[in-house]
Amino acid sequence: MSSSACGRCPTLQAQVARLTSELNAAQRQVALLREHVGVLMGAVSSTLALIRAQLEKATMKRLDLIRHIHGRLQTAVDLVTGRR
């Protein structure tokens, strides 16, 4: 057993550094996933609002509405997957 204080133990310091690095990486992943969920929720919310408005008073042909909805959702997927 080493005579140095536990807080100065090189093995412990290395483990703390490794775990800190892993924690930072996990926190970056969580932030990215939150951003992705935000993009997807925004797309879904705006699409629902469009559908609701069209149900109340149709201003688009049905096929145009479907194309518009598809475009909104495709854009959101592209943003999240990095294609845009």
Buried (B, 14 or more C-beta within 10 A) or exposed (E): EEEEEEEEEEEEEEEEEEEEEEEEEEEEEEEEEEEBEEBBEEBEEBBEEBEEEBEEEEEEEEEEBEEBBEEBBEBBBEBBEEEE
